[in-house]
Amino acid sequence: MTLSDFLTQHADSEQLLNEMQTRGVVTAMAAAPHVISPSEWLPVMWGGEEQAPFENHEQFEQYANLIVDIWNEQRQQLLEKTWQWPEGCLLDDAEIVNQATRDFAEGLLQGWSLTRDDWETLMPENTDGNALLGGVVLSISLLYDPETALSTMEAQGAEELAQFEEIFNAMPTMLCGLTLHGAGLAEDQEGA
């Protein structure tokens, strides 16, 4: 069963993040420099409520296993530099990016908020690592809310839709690079 199948089959799934938001959160957690137990971040998938929105333990276990499988796949792809946007995330001529891309970026930003302390500890202000981290987070933010970004750019005299295409196309490389850099710093920290 896929995550999409699970969300379609369970009536209570409207309490869960949609598939692309979920994939965004999971990708952020997979990119994190320190591995964080899913038990610490899984509740984000249902709004942080204490009670999970599942009918029984088996349903919860099935969902948790799907999430962990996605995490394992994403982590491996990020570390092997083979990660790509999930199927369905695209640019859009009218809307700049499609809803799937916005949802994924929203989930990614939610995940970043959970790992922010780890990132900022390993990549403090005024370091090259922090500049890399800031660039990735800014790029994700631009893809989450391109209209506001475009309005700001226009106000400064730079109307460049092509920049969104460049950011979208560069995101796999940026995210893989950030993950590898963070993992290396975390390993160095643990070895010290």
C-alpha positions as CSV (number, residue, x, y, z in Angstrom):
1,M,0.0,0.0,0.0
2,T,1.3,3.5,-0.8
3,L,0.8,6.6,1.2
4,S,-1.7,7.9,-1.4
5,D,-3.7,4.6,-1.1
6,F,-3.7,4.9,2.7
7,L,-4.9,8.5,2.6
8,T,-7.6,7.7,0.1
9,Q,-8.9,4.6,2.0
10,H,-9.2,6.1,5.5
11,A,-12.1,8.5,6.1
12,D,-10.2,10.1,9.1
13,S,-7.3,11.0,6.9
14,E,-8.6,14.6,6.5
15,Q,-7.0,15.2,9.9
16,L,-3.6,14.2,8.3
17,L,-1.4,16.3,6.2
18,N,-2.0,15.7,2.5
19,E,0.5,13.5,0.6
20,M,2.7,16.3,-0.7
21,Q,2.8,18.1,2.7
22,T,3.7,14.8,4.3
23,R,6.4,14.1,1.8
24,G,7.8,17.6,2.4
25,V,8.0,17.1,6.2
26,V,9.5,13.6,5.8
27,T,12.1,15.0,3.3
28,A,13.1,17.7,5.8
29,M,13.5,15.1,8.5
30,A,15.5,12.9,6.1
31,A,17.8,15.9,5.3
32,A,18.3,16.7,9.0
33,P,21.9,16.5,10.2
34,H,21.0,14.3,13.2
35,V,18.6,11.4,12.8
36,I,15.5,12.2,14.9
37,S,13.3,9.4,16.0
38,P,9.9,9.4,14.1
39,S,8.1,9.2,17.5
40,E,9.3,12.8,18.0
41,W,8.0,14.3,14.8
42,L,5.3,12.0,13.6
43,P,2.5,13.9,15.4
44,V,3.2,16.9,13.1
45,M,1.4,14.8,10.5
46,W,-1.8,15.3,12.3
47,G,-1.3,18.8,13.6
48,G,0.7,18.0,16.7
49,E,-2.3,16.7,18.6
50,E,-1.6,14.2,21.3
51,Q,-4.2,11.7,20.0
52,A,-3.4,10.3,16.6
53,P,-6.5,10.2,14.3
54,F,-6.5,6.4,13.7
55,E,-9.2,3.9,14.3
56,N,-6.9,1.4,15.9
57,H,-3.3,0.6,16.6
58,E,-2.9,-1.5,13.4
59,Q,-3.9,1.5,11.3
60,F,-1.5,3.7,13.1
61,E,1.3,1.1,12.6
62,Q,0.5,0.9,8.9
63,Y,0.7,4.6,8.6
64,A,3.9,4.9,10.6
65,N,5.6,2.2,8.5
66,L,4.7,4.0,5.3
67,I,6.2,7.2,6.7
68,V,9.4,5.4,7.8
69,D,9.7,3.8,4.4
70,I,9.5,7.2,2.7
71,W,12.1,8.6,5.2
72,N,14.5,5.7,4.4
73,E,14.0,6.2,0.7
74,Q,14.5,10.0,0.9
75,R,17.5,9.8,3.2
76,Q,19.2,7.4,0.9
77,Q,18.5,9.5,-2.2
78,L,19.6,12.7,-0.5
79,L,22.9,11.1,0.6
80,E,23.5,9.5,-2.8
81,K,22.7,12.8,-4.6
82,T,19.8,11.2,-6.5
83,W,16.9,13.0,-4.8
84,Q,14.4,14.6,-7.2
85,W,11.1,16.4,-6.8
86,P,8.2,14.0,-6.0
87,E,6.1,13.1,-9.0
88,G,3.5,15.7,-9.5
89,C,5.6,18.7,-8.3
90,L,5.9,21.0,-11.3
91,L,6.3,24.6,-12.5
92,D,3.1,26.2,-13.7
93,D,2.8,28.9,-16.4
94,A,-0.1,30.6,-14.7
95,E,0.6,30.0,-11.0
96,I,4.5,29.8,-11.2
97,V,4.4,26.5,-9.3
98,N,1.5,24.0,-9.0
99,Q,-0.3,23.1,-5.8
100,A,1.7,19.9,-5.3
101,T,4.9,22.0,-5.3
102,R,3.4,24.5,-2.8
103,D,2.2,21.7,-0.6
104,F,5.6,20.0,-0.7
105,A,7.4,23.2,0.1
106,E,5.0,23.9,3.0
107,G,5.7,20.5,4.5
108,L,9.5,21.0,3.9
109,L,9.3,24.3,5.8
110,Q,7.3,22.6,8.7
111,G,10.0,20.0,8.9
112,W,12.8,22.6,8.9
113,S,11.2,24.3,11.9
114,L,11.6,21.0,13.8
115,T,15.2,20.7,13.0
116,R,16.2,24.3,13.0
117,D,18.2,24.1,16.3
118,D,20.3,21.3,15.0
119,W,21.1,23.1,11.7
120,E,21.9,26.4,13.5
121,T,24.2,24.7,16.0
122,L,26.1,23.0,13.2
123,M,26.0,26.0,10.9
124,P,26.1,29.1,13.0
125,E,25.7,32.6,11.7
126,N,28.5,34.1,9.5
127,T,29.7,30.7,8.3
128,D,29.6,29.3,4.7
129,G,27.3,26.5,6.0
130,N,24.8,29.0,7.3
131,A,24.8,30.8,4.0
132,L,24.1,27.5,2.3
133,L,21.3,26.7,4.7
134,G,19.8,30.2,4.4
135,G,19.9,29.9,0.6
136,V,18.0,26.5,0.6
137,V,15.4,27.7,3.1
138,L,14.9,31.0,1.2
139,S,14.5,29.0,-2.0
140,I,11.9,26.8,-0.5
141,S,10.1,29.8,0.9
142,L,10.0,31.4,-2.5
143,L,8.5,28.2,-4.0
144,Y,5.9,28.0,-1.2
145,D,4.7,31.6,-1.8
146,P,5.9,32.7,-5.3
147,E,3.3,35.5,-5.7
148,T,4.6,37.4,-2.7
149,A,8.2,36.8,-3.8
150,L,7.3,38.0,-7.3
151,S,5.6,41.1,-6.0
152,T,8.7,42.0,-3.9
153,M,10.9,41.4,-6.9
154,E,8.7,43.6,-9.1
155,A,8.8,46.4,-6.5
156,Q,12.6,46.3,-6.7
157,G,12.5,46.3,-10.5
158,A,13.4,42.7,-11.1
159,E,10.5,40.8,-12.7
160,E,12.1,37.4,-13.4
161,L,9.8,34.4,-13.6
162,A,12.9,32.5,-15.0
163,Q,14.4,32.8,-11.5
164,F,11.7,30.5,-10.2
165,E,12.5,27.9,-12.8
166,E,16.2,28.1,-11.9
167,I,15.4,27.7,-8.2
168,F,13.0,24.8,-8.9
169,N,15.6,23.0,-11.1
170,A,18.4,23.6,-8.6
171,M,16.5,22.4,-5.5
172,P,17.6,18.7,-5.9
173,T,21.2,19.7,-6.0
174,M,20.9,22.2,-3.2
175,L,19.0,19.9,-0.9
176,C,21.4,17.0,-1.5
177,G,24.4,19.2,-1.0
178,L,23.0,20.6,2.3
179,T,22.1,17.1,3.5
180,L,25.7,15.8,2.8
181,H,27.2,18.9,4.4
182,G,25.0,18.6,7.5
183,A,25.7,14.9,7.8
184,G,29.4,15.4,7.6
185,L,29.3,18.2,10.3
186,A,27.1,16.0,12.5
187,E,29.6,13.1,12.1
188,D,32.5,15.4,12.9
189,Q,30.7,16.7,16.0
190,E,29.9,13.2,17.2
191,G,33.5,12.1,16.7
192,A,35.0,15.0,18.6
